[in-house]
Structures are given as structure tokens and as C-alpha cells.
Amino acid sequence: MSVNYSAGLSPYENKGKCGQPEIKDLPEVVEEKAEELANLIKTSNLVVVHTGAGVSTAAGIPDFRGPNGVWTLEKAGKSPQFDVTFDQAIPTFTHRALVELERQGKIHFIVSQNVDGLHIRSGFPRDRLAELHGNMFTQRCTRCHKEYVMDHVSPTMGLKQTGEKCAEQKTGGRCRGVLCDTILDWEDSLPTDQLNLSDKFCKAADLAITIGSSLQIVPAANLPLLTKKNGGKVVIINLQQTKHDKKADLLIRGYADDIMSIVMNKLNIVVPSYTKPVVRLCSDNKIPDSVNLDTRKRRKRKSTDIKKKNEASEIIQTDIKEPNVKLLKETETETANKLNLTSSNVKIENI
């Protein structure tokens, strides 16, 4: 499927401010600011990263509101050109850097507005990732609410039936519920479980890093401010102005991969090369005590030891090698059995 998934969305007039000019800091300024960001990561106790389309442009996936963004061109009466499909796109340096930072306990959660699936396919743990607008590679059962990471892009969008059946084993046989895609249309409600989990991590964080987002879609755009409100710091990495620039403690203008490359060098962390899609169910790191999760859920989380988590990750890696496997593995979100899409609709706030 073409990365122009937006063509499958319903018509919507207010798509925000598009086509703003890009602003780039001088190389020496980027170097200085990247070092400051590395120091903030070193000294922070809980770090939440917020990602937008700008982390995936290096993979050949265009952004939406940049000078050559999908909606910028649409407003000009032009059609965007695409050289890659979602299936062909591979995680960028920034995706891989975030995986390594999480492995080493430097960052603790990602809130993403992207639907390209590159965070999951890069190996970022599913239980530390909120994909508020869905994922082109995940499908969810309408009966038992189990979620699956697929080896192919969903054929539908807008929470519609995909034609797949649930393989969850129940008493008396398989669930056989119908699977639906997880891609939100403009008027669809955000998944309550992921939004609530994002809220808890953002409130507990002492550092929020936004990468590649113009911060125009709410409520996702306002989540970094929860960290600021609770005394934390906000860093914004983006080529265009955002409505929260004045609230940022550090503002870096540049390409995500260039900046993250400097940051990783300053942290002396080597980022492995990408070889193949790897899906990890659970992080090897404990959820920080400062995150106010439900007590019952926390007891359940603690009962799963690292060995079992790693075994689950190995199962995923093994399954993903099989070319004919459609259902890779059920992901173990902490509230998957209690999904209730009743939260606020996706809205646009202009700068």
C-alpha cells in the first residue's frame, strides 16, 4: 500500500496550518543544543518521547504540513509523489536510536501520532508505546479485543473489518471474532487505554522530547505540557514552528536523524544497523514507580519476569521470519481486554 494513507481518510477541511517555511539552526548551534539534550537525558529520571511524521521522512514517508507535505500539496491542487510503500519502508536512525535508548533505560515511553508501524517494526517494546492514531500493521478483534501485529499492511482504514479472523483460543475452541484495522479516521475517538497510559507517563515524566511534530493535532499535541505543568522540561526538535515553541526549554531546528546522531555520540551509545523487522512485546525494564498505574495492573506486571518477556520477544522474531505467517503474535497491552473508544475525537488546533 502507498504511504499516502491520507487519501483513504474521509474529507476534512481543517487540516491545520500547512506549508510553513523550514528553519534550520547553524551546524555549530545544532551541535551545542544536541549536547545539551544529551545531558538532559543523562540527568532525567523519566523521559517520554513524542513523535510525529518528521521521524519517518528519512524512510521515504512524506510529512503532512511541511513545504512538500501531503496536505500542503493537496491545498495547492497538486498530487504528492511516493517512492516507497509502507511494507518497503524501514526504520530510520531515529527509530533505532530510540530503541537503544529504551534498552539502556534512558527513555521510558513513546507517544506517537504516526501510523507507519516503524516504531514496532524497529523493535521498540509494545508495552512502552502508545500509537494514538493507529498502526497500519496492527489489527484488533472486535469480540475479545486482542491485538495482532501483522506482517502485512491492513487493507482497510477507519476501524473497518479487514477480513481476518481472531485466532485466540477460548474454552470450546477459537474466538473467531472479526479483526478490524486500528487506523483512525478524522472523527474517530482515540483508544482510551493508550491515551490514559500516555497521560500517566507524561504526568510522571521530568523530560518530554518532541521529535518531528508540528503539534497541531490535539489531544496528542498537548501531552508534553503535562510534563511541563508538573515541573519537567520540554524539548522540541522540529524544522517548523509549533504552537508550543515558547513553552520549550530547548528548541532545536534540524533533521531528526542528524540531531539524534549527535545525541547518541555524546551519550557514547552505538546504534545497531537495521537488519529485519523485530517485534518486542515487553520492555526488559521495570516501569518507574512514579508512573501511577492501577494497583492491580502493576501487580500483574511485576509477576512477569524478564526471562518470560525475552522468551516472548524471541517468539516474535521467529514468527516474523516465516514468509507466510499472517498473524505474527498477539501483543500484550496492559488493558487490551478493556478497550473502550470513548475519549475525545481527533481535532486540529492552529498555531
C-alpha positions in Angstrom: 0.0 0.0 0.0 1.2 3.5 -0.8 2.4 5.6 2.1 -0.3 8.1 1.2 -2.8 6.6 3.6 -4.4 10.1 4.0 -6.1 9.5 0.6 -8.2 6.9 2.3 -9.5 9.2 5.0 -12.8 11.0 5.0 -12.9 14.6 3.6 -11.9 17.1 6.3 -11.5 20.8 5.9 -9.4 22.0 8.9 -6.1 20.2 8.5 -4.1 22.9 10.3 -1.5 25.3 9.1 0.4 23.8 6.2 3.4 24.9 4.2 5.2 26.9 6.8 8.9 27.6 6.0 11.5 25.3 7.4 14.0 26.8 9.8 17.5 25.3 10.3 19.9 26.1 13.1 23.6 26.5 12.1 25.6 23.3 12.4 27.6 24.6 15.4 24.3 25.6 17.1 22.8 22.1 16.5 26.0 20.6 18.0 25.7 22.7 21.1 22.0 22.1 21.5 22.3 18.3 20.9 24.9 18.1 23.6 22.5 19.9 26.0 19.8 17.4 25.1 22.2 14.5 25.8 22.9 16.0 29.2 19.2 16.3 29.9 18.7 12.7 29.0 21.5 11.7 31.3 20.2 13.6 34.3 16.5 12.9 33.9 14.6 10.2 35.8 11.7 9.5 33.4 11.8 10.5 29.8 8.8 10.5 27.4 9.3 11.0 23.7 6.6 12.3 21.4 7.0 11.5 17.7 5.4 12.9 14.6 5.9 12.5 10.8 9.3 14.1 10.9 10.9 10.9 12.4 9.9 9.0 9.3 10.7 11.3 6.4 14.2 9.8 6.1 12.4 6.5 5.4 10.8 8.0 2.3 7.4 8.6 4.1 6.4 12.3 3.5 5.2 14.5 6.3 1.8 16.3 6.1 2.3 20.0 6.7 5.9 20.6 5.5 6.7 22.6 2.3 6.2 19.4 0.3 3.8 17.7 2.7 0.8 15.7 1.6 -1.7 18.2 2.7 0.4 21.2 1.7 0.4 19.9 -1.9 -3.2 19.0 -1.7 -4.1 22.6 -0.8 -2.1 23.7 -3.8 -4.0 21.3 -6.1 -1.0 19.0 -6.5 -0.6 15.3 -6.0 2.3 14.0 -3.9 4.7 11.5 -5.4 5.8 8.4 -3.4 8.7 6.2 -3.9 8.1 3.7 -1.1 5.2 1.7 0.3 4.6 1.0 4.0 5.8 -2.6 3.5 9.0 -1.3 2.0 9.8 1.4 4.5 12.5 0.6 7.0 13.1 2.3 10.4 15.2 5.4 10.4 18.3 6.1 12.5 16.0 8.0 14.9 13.7 4.9 15.3 16.7 2.7 16.0 18.2 5.2 18.4 15.0 5.3 20.4 15.1 1.5 20.7 18.6 1.6 22.0 17.8 4.4 24.5 14.9 2.4 25.8 17.0 -0.8 26.2 19.5 1.2 28.3 16.8 2.8 30.4 17.4 6.3 29.1 13.9 6.8 27.8 10.7 5.1 29.1 7.8 5.7 26.8 6.9 6.9 23.3 3.7 8.7 22.4 3.4 8.6 18.6 0.9 10.1 16.1 2.4 8.0 13.3 0.6 5.1 11.7 3.5 3.7 9.7 4.4 1.0 12.2 8.1 1.8 12.2 8.4 2.0 15.9 7.1 -1.5 16.4 9.0 -2.9 13.5 12.2 -1.4 14.8 11.9 -3.3 18.0 10.5 -0.7 20.4 8.6 -2.6 23.1 4.8 -2.6 22.5 4.0 -2.0 26.2 6.0 1.2 26.2 4.4 2.6 23.1 1.1 4.5 22.6 0.1 4.8 18.9 -2.8 7.2 19.3 -3.9 7.3 15.7 -3.4 3.6 15.0 -0.9 1.4 13.1 -1.1 0.2 9.5 0.3 -3.2 10.7 -2.0 -3.9 13.7 -5.5 -5.3 13.8 -7.8 -5.8 16.7 -10.5 -8.4 17.5 -14.0 -6.9 17.8 -15.0 -9.7 20.2 -12.2 -10.3 22.6 -10.2 -7.2 21.9 -6.9 -9.0 21.3 -4.4 -7.1 19.2 -2.2 -8.6 16.5 0.9 -7.3 14.7 0.7 -8.4 11.1 3.4 -9.0 8.5 1.4 -7.0 6.0 -0.4 -3.7 5.8 -4.1 -3.7 6.7 -6.3 -3.5 3.6 -8.8 -1.1 5.3 -8.7 2.1 7.3 -11.2 3.8 9.7 -11.6 0.8 12.1 -13.2 -1.4 9.5 -13.3 -5.1 9.1 -10.2 -6.5 7.4 -11.4 -10.0 6.6 -9.1 -11.7 9.1 -10.4 -13.9 12.0 -9.2 -13.9 15.6 -7.0 -16.9 16.5 -7.3 -16.5 20.2 -8.0 -19.9 21.9 -11.1 -19.9 24.1 -12.9 -22.6 26.0 -14.5 -24.7 23.4 -12.3 -23.5 20.5 -11.1 -20.4 18.8 -12.6 -16.9 19.4 -13.1 -16.4 15.6 -14.1 -12.8 16.2 -13.7 -10.4 13.3 -10.5 -8.3 13.1 -10.6 -4.6 12.3 -7.8 -2.2 11.4 -6.7 0.3 14.1 -6.3 3.4 11.8 -8.5 6.3 13.0 -10.4 8.5 10.6 -10.9 12.2 11.4 -14.0 11.8 13.6 -12.9 8.5 15.3 -12.2 8.6 19.0 -8.7 7.8 20.4 -8.2 4.5 22.1 -8.9 5.2 25.8 -6.3 2.7 27.1 -3.4 4.2 25.2 -4.4 7.8 25.8 -4.8 7.1 29.6 -1.4 5.4 29.7 0.2 8.3 27.8 -1.4 10.7 30.3 0.1 8.8 33.3 3.6 8.6 31.8 3.6 12.3 30.8 2.5 13.5 34.2 5.2 11.4 35.8 8.0 12.5 33.4 10.6 15.1 34.1 11.6 15.4 30.5 9.4 15.4 27.4 11.1 15.3 24.0 9.0 16.0 20.9 10.6 14.9 17.6 9.2 15.8 14.1 5.8 17.1 15.1 4.1 20.4 14.4 2.0 19.8 17.5 -1.3 20.8 15.8 -3.4 17.7 16.5 -5.0 17.5 19.9 -5.0 15.9 22.4 -1.7 14.5 21.4 -0.2 17.9 20.9 -0.9 19.0 24.5 0.5 15.9 26.2 4.1 17.4 26.5 2.6 20.2 28.5 1.5 17.8 31.2 5.2 17.2 31.9 5.9 21.0 31.9 2.9 21.5 34.3 4.4 19.1 36.8 7.8 20.8 36.8 9.5 18.9 34.0 11.3 20.2 30.9 10.2 20.2 27.3 12.4 19.8 24.3 11.1 20.3 20.7 13.0 19.1 17.7 11.3 20.3 14.5 12.0 22.2 11.3 8.9 24.3 11.5 7.4 26.4 14.2 5.0 24.8 16.7 2.4 26.4 18.9 4.4 25.3 22.0 7.7 26.7 21.0 7.5 29.4 23.6 7.0 26.8 26.3 10.0 24.8 25.3 13.1 24.7 27.5 15.2 23.7 24.5 14.2 24.2 20.8 16.3 22.5 18.1 15.8 23.2 14.4 17.1 20.5 12.2 16.6 17.0 10.8 15.7 14.3 13.4 18.4 11.8 12.2 21.2 14.5 12.2 20.3 15.6 15.7 19.9 12.2 17.2 23.2 11.1 15.6 25.0 13.8 17.6 23.0 13.0 20.8 23.9 9.3 20.6 27.6 10.2 20.1 27.5 12.4 23.1 26.0 9.6 25.1 28.5 7.1 23.8 25.8 4.8 22.7 26.2 2.8 19.5 23.0 2.4 17.4 22.9 -1.1 15.7 22.2 -1.3 11.9 18.7 -2.4 10.8 18.5 -6.0 9.6 14.9 -7.2 9.7 11.6 -6.4 11.4 11.6 -7.4 15.1 8.5 -7.0 17.3 9.1 -7.0 21.1 6.1 -7.4 23.3 7.5 -6.1 26.6 10.4 -4.0 27.8 13.1 -5.6 29.9 13.0 -2.5 32.2 10.7 -2.0 35.1 8.0 0.6 34.9 9.2 3.5 37.1 7.4 3.7 40.4 6.5 7.4 39.7 4.1 6.3 37.0 0.7 6.0 38.8 -0.7 2.8 37.2 -3.6 0.9 38.6 -2.5 -1.2 41.5 -4.0 -4.5 40.2 -2.3 -4.0 36.8 1.0 -3.2 38.5 0.9 -6.4 40.5 0.2 -8.3 37.3 3.1 -6.5 35.5 5.5 -7.4 38.3 4.7 -11.0 38.1 6.1 -11.3 34.6 9.8 -11.8 34.9 12.4 -10.7 32.4 13.1 -14.2 31.2 9.5 -14.7 30.1 9.5 -11.3 28.4 12.6 -12.2 26.4 11.1 -15.6 25.5 8.1 -13.8 24.1 10.3 -11.5 22.1 12.1 -14.5 20.7 8.8 -16.0 19.6 8.0 -12.8 17.7 11.4 -12.8 16.0 11.0 -16.4 15.0 7.5 -15.8 13.6 8.5 -12.8 11.6 11.0 -14.9 9.6 8.2 -17.1 8.3 7.1 -15.5 4.9 3.6 -17.0 5.0 2.7 -16.1 8.6 -0.1 -13.6 8.8 -0.8 -13.3 12.5 2.6 -12.7 13.9 1.7 -12.7 17.6 -0.8 -11.3 20.0 0.5 -8.1 21.6 0.1 -7.9 25.4 -1.1 -4.4 26.1 -1.9 -3.9 29.7 -5.6 -3.1 29.2 -6.3 -4.9 25.9 -9.3 -6.7 27.4 -11.0 -3.4 28.4 -10.8 -1.3 25.3 -13.4 1.4 25.2 -13.2 4.1 22.5 -14.9 6.9 24.3 -12.2 9.6 24.5 -12.0 12.9 22.8 -12.1 13.0 19.0 -9.1 14.0 17.0 -9.1 17.7 16.5 -6.8 20.4 14.9 -5.6 23.4 16.8 -3.9 26.1 14.7 -0.7 27.7 15.9 
